[in-house]
Amino acid sequence: MTAIDTDNAPFERPIASELRRGMADCMPVLLGIIPYALVLGAQASQKGLTVAEVPLMTGLNFAGGSEFAAIQLWTSPPHVALIAAITFLVNSRHLLMGAALAPYLRHLPKRKALPALFVMTDESWALGLADAKARMARGLEPAFSLPYYIGTAVIFYFSWIFFTTLGAALGPVLGDVEAYGFDMAFPAVFLVLMRGMWKGFRAARPWLVSLVMAALTYLFVPGAWFVGAGAVSGLIAAYLLAGDE
């Protein structure tokens, strides 16, 4: 893989080096992910999931927002159709995220692109996209460094599984984990990611629409419908406002 140093002189950057670069870049964000992974695991155990079932959920779904929504809706027996619908709505943002990343993945065969998309999270997507844009600005081809992206995504994947499982094991001991303030890590990480992607108020209008609709639904409609209302309204706003960009 070819890269360019600060003096614009070409040099070879091995795959292992790109992996390490991705792992290093994801560490600050990882510190914010750990607390709410513990919260999710603890909440799951308090809803009746076993220590063996929690890593199955977090490893197969691997989407923190929808997992939190699913746990909040979890009953015995669970309302599978409702949980599946909410999971789809919450994760529907990945349609837009994947579309934004697609131009940078065209050089990859599907056998590499599809597994890469499976481990895509908000954090790995933001880091991978920012790195691809930076490489493109420097004239590097291909702009998207798959080893760099995998370096970030794999760390997030296995850390998420490990710490949600740890949270499930510690949940009965910790009691109400929200009392420790760990739940604030979840919105804090998203605020940091949003700051990194901020391009002005005009580009952020779908986010604002989603926020307002979710808040109004939460205040006036009982249940977890605010999750779907925020997701759907944000997607509709992004589609309708796309022509203005």
Disulfide bonds with the S-S distance in Angstrom:
none
